[in-house]
Amino acid sequence: MAGSLDRDLASGSHLLLVPAGVAPDAVAALAGAWFPATERLGGQALRLAPGALLTGPWVLDEPTRRALGIDQGGGNGYLLHVPRLRGALKPSDPGPGDLAAAFPDGLPYGIEAAAVTLLRALARRLGGSMRVGGTGSVVTPDAIEAVDRWVYARAWLGPEELTDVLGGVLPAFGVVVGPEGVREPGRAVTGAPGAAGAPAREYSALAELGEDGAIEVTVRRAELLPVVLRGSLGSSSGDRVVAYSVRWLRPFASRLQHPSGGSRTRAAALIATAAAALCAAVDGRAVDDAGFPA
């Protein structure tokens, strides 16, 4: 059961705001995807790492919301207890959604930076917000701002096999780019297999989406496994694991501005379908760009 939030303590601390339906176990599981040593302390505390503690859920009643300058109603809060570690001043012109704008007195570093970045990722994944301690700035990331997916598996798919898996899922799929240049996918990738049975050279393929841009699928040896997959696929180095990245290439006209919601939504749906098809074909595991299970 959620307890009451101490307003004075919350005012100077970073606060994760989530919808009321978000279960504490879901927050704990996602936090563990970033901090593998996350452990529960009592009923309402998660020790993320030395020096970083997340407590909650806490009730955010209307008087508390008004006092903290939080507009949206409903939901619960999770309070981050972490040392204040600030370094370089913020960029003079931070990009859209950049956390730098919420830290006018300098950017966090060390454990504060890692924990704050986790809170923003949790807010995006769970459809919530993050209130920055001290300044009171509220960051509400777009829940679908990042649509890319990565699939990790032991099995390697060559160009022909990849086309068999994704040709019926992604439109206009087939151009393969490798060390020898652009060619049709029917030609096999040359080179001796690596330790995972994978050719030593990576390659990629494109699915053209017209006005919606394109989707690029890249196949290569994994260099580093996401934390959440290290127990099931091997060591953190990614040894003997293949990484399939499925990434949206925004239409050229929107690359200097926020892409249209329609283009992004359509691309996201195709990427999710492609990632699911890859997982089925190679017995893989999918994660999003934050390293959370997808």
N, C-alpha and C positions, 0 to 999 in steps of 0.2 A: 504493500500500500504506500502511495506517495505521501511524503511528509510535507510540512510547510517550509518555504524557502525564507532564509534570513536575508532581508533586503539589504542591510548594511554590508554583509559579506558578499552578496551577489553584485553589488554596485561596483566593487573594485576587481571582480574576477570575471574571467571569460565564461560565457553561459551558452550551452547548446539548447535550442528550443525545438521540440519535436511535437508532432500531432499526438493527441491523446491515445490513439490506438497503437502507438509504437510500444512494443513490449521491451522491458529492460533486458531480457535475454538477447533480443535482436541487436541492441546497442552493444552489449558485451561481445557478441560474436563478431560484429564488424570491427570493433576496436581491436580484437585479437588478430584480425587480418593485417593490422599495421604493427602492433606491439605483441609479438608472440608470447611474451612473458606475462601478459595481462592476467591478473588474478582477482577474484572477488574477496573483499574484506567485509565481513558482516553482510547485512542485507542491502545496503545502499551505497557501496563504495567499490570502485574498480581501481586497482593499482596498475596503471599502464606501464610505468617504467620508474626507475629511481627518480624521485622528485616530481612525479606527475600522477595525480590522483583525480579521478572523476567520480563525483557523488551524485546520487539521484535515483529515481526521478523525484523532483520536487514540484509541489503544486504551485501554479502561477495564477493566483486569484486576481481579480480586476484591480484592487488597490496596489498590489505588487507590480502589475504590468504598468500601471500609470507611473509609479515611482521610478521604474527602470526605463521608461520611454519605449515600451514595447506595444506596438499597435494591434497586432493580430490577437484574436481571442482564442481561448481553448488551448489544450495541450499542456505539456509538462516541460520542466527544465532539468538540465544536468550541469552541475557546477564543476569547473576545472580549477584545481588547486595546483599551481605550478609557479616556480620562481620567475620573477620579471627579469628577462634578459633581452636588452635592446642594444642594437649595434648601429649600422649605417643608417643615415637618414633616408626617408622614402624617396623614390624617383620623383622628379619634378612633374612628370606626366604619366601616372600609372594607367595601365590599360583597363578596359572594362572588366569589372568583377575582381580586379586585383586587390588582394588583401592590404597592399601597401597604403591605399587610401584610408584604411581604418586605423593606421598607426602613424599619426602625424609626428610623433616624437621619436621615431626610429623603428626599424624593423626588428621583429623578434629573431633570436638565433638560439641554437642549441635545443634543449628540451622544450622550451616554450614554443619555438618555431615548429617543431615536430608535432606537439600536441595541438597547437592552434590549427595547423594544416589538417590534422585529423578531424577536428571539430567542423571545419568547413566542408570536408568530404562527407562527413556524417550528415550534415545539414542538407547537402545536395542529394545524397542517396535516400534520405528519409523524408524529404519534402519539408524541411524545417528551416531554421535560421540560426545565426550565431551572433550573440551580443558581445562586443569587445569590452573587456573590463577597463574602467577608467574613463575612456572617451565616450562610452555608451553607444558607439556606432553599431548598427545592426546590419549584418551582411546576410542577404537572402540569395544564395546561388540558384541559378536556373536548374531545375531537376533533370533536364535533358540537354544541358549545355555540352556535354561530352557524350558522344555516341559510339566511340571506338570500342572494339573488343579484342582480346587476345586469347587464343586457345593454346594450351600446352598439352603435349602428348608425347608418348614414346615413338609413335609411328610417323614416318616420313611419307608424304604424298608427292610424287613427281608431277610434272605439268599435266600429263594426260589424266592421271588419277584425280588431280585437283579439279580439272575441267569436268570430269564425270560427276564429281560431288557438287560443284557449284554452278555448272553450266545451266541447270534448270532452275536455279534459285536467283542468280543475279543476271540482269539483262546485259546483252552485248558483252558477255564475259569471254576472255580468251587470249588477249595479247600478253605474251610472256616476256619479261625483261630480265636478262641475266648478264653474266660477264661477257657473253659474245654479242650482246646487243638485243634488238627487238626481233622476235621470231614467232612463228605460229606455235601453239602449245603441243602439237603432235610430236615435235622433236624432243627426244629425251635429253635431260641434263647430263652432261658428261662429268667424269671425275670419280675417284674412288670413294666408296661409302665411308662415312666416319664411324665413330664408336656406336652411334645410335642407328646405324644402317642408313644414314642420311648422307647425300652427296655433300662434299665439302663446300660447295658454292651455293649461296642463297639465290633465290629468284623471286619475282613478283608477277602479279597479273592484275589487269584492270577490268572493271565493269563500268562502262560509260552510262551515265544517267541523264544525259542531255542537259537541260537547264538546271538540274539538281546537282550537277558536278559529276563525281565519279567515286567508285569504291576501289581501293587498292588492297590487294591481299598479298602479303609477303610471307615467304616460307624460309626459315633460317634456323640455325642452331641457337637454342636459348642461352643467353649469357648469364642471366640472373633470374631465379624463380621468385615470383611473388611469395611473400611470407605465408599466405594462406594455403599454398600448394606444396610447401616444402616437406611436409610429413607424408604426402601421398605420392609425390613424383621424384623424390630424391633430395640430394643436397641443395644448398642455396646457390651453388655455382651454376646450376642448370645442366650439369654434365649428363650427356646422353638423352637430353630432352629437346624436342622440336617446338619452336614457337611459331604460331600462325597469327599474324596481326591482320585485322580487318578494319581498315581505317577509311573515314570519309574525307575525300578531297573536295572541299567546298567549291562551288562555282566561282570562277575568276572574279565576277562582278561583285561578289559578296565578301571577298577575302580581306578587304580593308574596312568592313563594317559588319554589324551583326547579321548573320545569315537569316533568311526568311524562315519562319516557323514551319511552313509547309515543306520546304526542301529538307530541312533537318529531320522532321518527323518521318518523311518517306524514307530518307537514308537510314535513319535509326531502325526502322522496321526491317529493311533489307539486311542490315548488318546483324541484327539479332537473329534473323532467320538463317543467314549464312553461318554464323557462329554455332548455332544449334546443329546445322547440318555437318559441320566440321567435327563437332564433339561426337556425334553419332558415328561418323566414318572412322575416326582415329581413337575412339574411346578417350576423348580429351576432357579437359576442364577449362572453363571459360572464366575470365575476370574482366572487369571494366578498367578504365584508365587509372582508377584509384587503388587497384589491387583487391577490390572487393569481389566476392563471387558474383558472377553474372548469370 
